[in-house]
């Protein structure tokens, strides 16, 4: 079991610390999100995946980020309201983080190190997605343009029947 992911923590939108080991045994999709991005409608597809597969062990973790063209300017409260009101998001959302640079959140440092992308160990834009298997091992990285429904086939062989 790769425990490195499970050793990490993040603050939820209410400012409460959440240990990633809470998701041990689950298939996890980590997404850096933004409320004012061209890809923001992906919240709808992500929520559909979550609703469809949460009983089979899928959890989606949303991490708002304002590092790309100031597309997440709001505070945690406005982020929460926007996700719920506009897209009906019920999967866990976390406090705003940085995903690149010195201030990058440890979860994103870990994921970028394990699964570098086209720009190496950087995230290109909002809605980059990382798939982590039920042992905590990052297994696949998806670009911002990859729609949630295209990820479904990668989930099926990792989820409980």
Buried (B, 14 or more C-beta within 10 A) or exposed (E): EEEBBBEBBBBBBEEEEBEBBEBBEBBBBBBBBBBBBBBBBBBEBBBBBBEEBBEBBBBBBBBBBBBBEEBBEBEBEEBBEBBEEEBEBEBBBBBBBBBBEEEBBBBBBBBBEBBEBEEEBBBBBBBBBBBBBBBBEBBBBBEBEBBBEEBBEBBEEBBEE
